[in-house]
């Protein structure tokens, strides 16, 4: 049983879970929901983007820049596989 290091890292696991549940979110929403610094959040999002786990959309809303994040199909699959691995681990504990 092996964990995907991209997903398993605590802050990224929170990001995966949040985006999985909410489908898409802005940088500001993620920062507030996860209570992390901008630099920390930005670093983790960049890692996820480079791995192909999230799609990033940059646009202007009311003349202000807004960045939106969404899990890709690959990102959703990685998260679902991670959850299955965790459930299998818990199943071993219960046996």
C-alpha positions in Angstrom: 0.0 0.0 0.0 1.6 3.2 -1.1 0.3 6.8 -0.9 0.6 9.3 -3.7 3.0 11.9 -2.3 1.3 14.6 -4.4 -2.0 14.0 -2.7 -0.8 12.8 0.7 1.0 16.0 1.8 -1.4 17.6 4.4 -2.0 21.0 2.8 -2.4 19.5 -0.7 -4.7 16.8 0.7 -6.9 19.7 2.1 -6.7 21.4 -1.3 -7.7 18.2 -3.2 -10.6 17.6 -0.8 -11.9 21.2 -0.9 -11.7 21.3 -4.7 -13.3 17.9 -5.0 -16.2 19.0 -2.9 -16.6 22.5 -4.4 -15.6 21.8 -8.0 -13.9 25.1 -8.4 -12.6 27.9 -6.2 -10.8 31.2 -6.3 -7.4 31.8 -4.7 -9.0 34.0 -2.0 -11.6 31.3 -1.2 -8.9 28.7 -0.8 -6.7 30.9 1.3 -9.6 31.6 3.7 -11.0 28.1 3.8 -7.6 26.4 4.4 -6.2 29.2 6.6 -2.8 29.2 4.9 -0.5 32.0 3.8 -0.5 33.2 0.2 3.0 32.0 -0.3 2.3 28.5 1.0 -0.9 28.2 -0.9 0.7 29.4 -4.1 3.5 26.9 -3.8 1.2 24.0 -3.3 -1.1 25.1 -6.2 1.9 25.4 -8.5 3.0 21.9 -7.6 -0.5 20.5 -8.3 -0.6 22.4 -11.6 2.8 21.1 -12.7 1.6 17.6 -12.0 -1.6 18.1 -14.1 -3.9 17.8 -11.1 -5.5 21.2 -11.4 -6.6 23.5 -14.1 -6.0 27.2 -13.6 -8.0 30.0 -15.2 -7.0 33.6 -14.9 -9.4 36.4 -15.7 -10.5 39.9 -14.8 -13.6 40.4 -12.8 -14.7 44.0 -12.2 -11.2 45.0 -13.5 -9.5 42.9 -10.8 -7.5 39.8 -11.5 -9.1 36.6 -10.3 -7.6 33.1 -10.5 -9.8 30.1 -10.3 -8.7 26.5 -9.7 -10.4 23.3 -10.5 -9.4 19.6 -10.3 -8.6 18.0 -13.7 -9.9 14.5 -14.4 -6.5 13.3 -13.4 -6.6 15.2 -10.2 -10.0 13.8 -9.3 -8.8 10.3 -10.0 -5.7 10.8 -7.9 -7.8 12.0 -5.0 -10.3 9.1 -5.4 -7.5 6.6 -5.5 -6.0 8.2 -2.3 -9.3 7.9 -0.5 -9.6 4.2 -1.6 -6.1 3.6 -0.2 -7.0 5.2 3.1 -10.2 3.2 3.3 -8.2 0.0 2.6 -5.8 0.9 5.4 -8.7 1.5 7.8 -10.2 -1.8 6.7 -6.9 -3.6 7.7 -7.1 -2.0 11.2 -10.7 -3.2 11.7 -9.9 -6.8 10.7 
